[in-house]
Amino acid sequence: MAELSSGTLWFTIAALGLGTYLIRFSFLGFLGGRTLPPLALRLLRYVPVAVFPALVAPQVLWPAATGGEFDAPRLLAALCTLLVGLWRRNVLLALGAGLGLLLVLELLRGL
């Protein structure tokens, strides 16, 4: 990896921080006092439903912990999480069930 000077590093950090602030301000600052149209509000309700699987799927299908190799305990834990979530309609319970199953399967594999 290329070595960065101290000035370049701090400039990059400041530029990224400013960019992040401007992206957030563009939504909150310009639209903060206005009511969004009903269509926009309806579409924004789907953002968490789309983002969460996008964050989780690579960790289940190509986990970095196994060097990108398929791992059955992670897939079973994800399936358990999905089924408990659909059954009980409780996100925390579903996450807890999936995490608990993953820990049990990892402990059993380590024996």
Secondary structure per residue as TSV (DSSP state, phi and psi in degrees):
chain	resnum	aa	ss	phi	psi
A	1	M	-	360.0	141.4
A	2	A	-	-71.1	143.5
A	3	E	-	-82.6	129.9
A	4	L	-	-101.6	143.1
A	5	S	-	-73.9	162.3
A	6	S	H	-61.3	-41.3
A	7	G	H	-64.5	-42.0
A	8	T	H	-64.6	-40.1
A	9	L	H	-63.0	-48.5
A	10	W	H	-67.7	-34.2
A	11	F	H	-64.3	-42.2
A	12	T	H	-64.1	-43.4
A	13	I	H	-62.1	-44.9
A	14	A	H	-64.7	-42.4
A	15	A	H	-64.6	-41.9
A	16	L	H	-66.3	-39.6
A	17	G	H	-63.4	-43.6
A	18	L	H	-64.3	-41.6
A	19	G	H	-61.5	-42.8
A	20	T	H	-63.5	-42.9
A	21	Y	H	-61.8	-44.7
A	22	L	H	-65.8	-37.5
A	23	I	H	-63.5	-43.7
A	24	R	H	-70.3	-39.3
A	25	F	H	-66.1	-33.3
A	26	S	H	-59.2	-33.0
A	27	F	H	-88.0	-50.6
A	28	L	H	-75.3	-41.4
A	29	G	H	-71.8	-42.0
A	30	F	H	-83.9	-30.0
A	31	L	H	-109.8	-2.3
A	32	G	T	-58.0	-37.1
A	33	G	T	-95.3	0.9
A	34	R	S	-107.2	156.9
A	35	T	-	-90.6	129.7
A	36	L	-	-76.3	151.0
A	37	P	-	-62.8	152.1
A	38	P	H	-56.4	-35.9
A	39	L	H	-63.9	-42.5
A	40	A	H	-64.3	-41.8
A	41	L	H	-62.9	-40.8
A	42	R	H	-65.6	-40.6
A	43	L	H	-69.3	-35.8
A	44	L	H	-67.0	-21.7
A	45	R	T	-66.4	-22.1
A	46	Y	T	-89.3	-5.2
A	47	V	H	-61.5	-51.3
A	48	P	H	-61.6	-35.4
A	49	V	H	-66.4	-29.2
A	50	A	H	-86.5	-36.2
A	51	V	H	-75.0	-42.7
A	52	F	H	-59.4	-49.7
A	53	P	H	-63.1	-33.1
A	54	A	H	-66.0	-30.6
A	55	L	H	-79.6	-34.3
A	56	V	H	-84.8	-39.0
A	57	A	H	-54.7	-46.6
A	58	P	H	-63.0	-32.4
A	59	Q	H	-74.2	-20.7
A	60	V	H	-89.4	-44.4
A	61	L	H	-83.3	-35.6
A	62	W	S	-133.5	67.2
A	63	P	-	-67.3	134.9
A	64	A	G	-65.9	-28.7
A	65	A	G	-63.4	-23.8
A	66	T	G	-110.3	15.1
A	67	G	T	71.3	26.4
A	68	G	T	85.5	2.8
A	69	E	-	-82.9	150.5
A	70	F	-	-58.6	140.6
A	71	D	-	-135.2	109.7
A	72	A	H	-59.7	-42.3
A	73	P	H	-58.9	-37.3
A	74	R	H	-68.4	-39.2
A	75	L	H	-67.5	-40.8
A	76	L	H	-64.7	-39.6
A	77	A	H	-65.4	-40.1
A	78	A	H	-65.3	-40.5
A	79	L	H	-64.5	-41.4
A	80	C	H	-61.2	-44.2
A	81	T	H	-59.9	-45.1
A	82	L	H	-62.6	-47.1
A	83	L	H	-66.2	-43.2
A	84	V	H	-65.7	-38.4
A	85	G	H	-63.4	-42.3
A	86	L	H	-69.3	-35.2
A	87	W	H	-74.2	-49.0
A	88	R	H	-98.9	-14.3
A	89	R	-	56.2	40.8
A	90	N	-	-135.4	112.5
A	91	V	H	-64.4	-45.6
A	92	L	H	-65.0	-40.1
A	93	L	H	-64.8	-40.9
A	94	A	H	-65.0	-44.6
A	95	L	H	-63.9	-40.6
A	96	G	H	-64.3	-40.2
A	97	A	H	-65.4	-44.1
A	98	G	H	-65.0	-42.8
A	99	L	H	-64.6	-43.7
A	100	G	H	-61.1	-43.9
A	101	L	H	-64.4	-41.8
A	102	L	H	-61.4	-43.0
A	103	L	H	-63.9	-42.9
A	104	V	H	-63.3	-45.0
A	105	L	H	-65.7	-36.8
A	106	E	H	-68.4	-38.4
A	107	L	H	-65.7	-42.0
A	108	L	H	-65.8	-36.0
A	109	R	H	-69.3	-30.8
A	110	G	H	-77.6	-14.3
A	111	L	-	-74.7	360.0
